[in-house]
Amino acid sequence: MSTAHEVQPQVQLALRSSPFYELRELQVEPVQDALLISGSVSSFYYKQLAQEVVRSVSHEIDVVNSIHVR
């Protein structure tokens, strides 16, 4: 079982490699046993999309979505 610290680099790379430019600027930080996503995007759709990208890489690790929709 991977920890939040171990998967954080892969998660950050997945966001930076996204075809959606707005997701590339988001930050992911390990916080206790979870991953915290922060930054801002222009729509709720991008907020949800970022969360799903993170979940697809982090699997069993909890995700806290603190992305601000402008």
N, C-alpha and C positions, 0 to 999 in steps of 0.2 A: 504494500500500500504506500503510495507516494504522499509526501507532505506538501503543504502550500509552498514552502520555500523551494522544494525541489522542482515543482512544475511551473513556478512563476516565470522563468526565462522562456519556456516553450509557449506559455500563454501570451506573454508580451510579444513574442515573435509572430504568433498567429494573428494578433491584432495589427501589428505593423505590416504584415503581408496581405492584409485585406484589400480587396478591390474597391472598398468604400473608404475614401480618403479620411472621412471624419473618424473612423475607428482607429486609424493609425496614430492619432494624437492622444489616445486614452492611456491612462497609467494603470498598472496592476501591481498591488502590493500584498505580500503575505501579512495577514493580521491574525495572530493566534493560529487557529486551525482552519482559517478561511482565506479566500482571495478577495480583496477589496478592489473594485473597479471604480476609477474616478476620472473626471474630466467633464467636458460638455459636448453635446451634439445638438443638431437642429430639429430632431424629431423623436417622438416616442419609439418609432420604428427602429431607428438606429440604436437607441438605448437597449431595446430588446434584442436586436441583432448582436450587439456587442456581448450581451450576457450569454447568448447561445454559443457564440464563438468560444468564449471562455469555458463554458460548460463542456463543450465538445472536446476540449483538450484536458481539462482538469478532472473529468469523470466524477469520482467519489468525493471531491473536496467541495465544501460549501462556498457559494459565491454571494458576496454582498455587493449589490449594484447601487453605487452612490453617484451615478452619472446624472448630471444636471441637463435638462432639456431647455435650451434657450428660446 
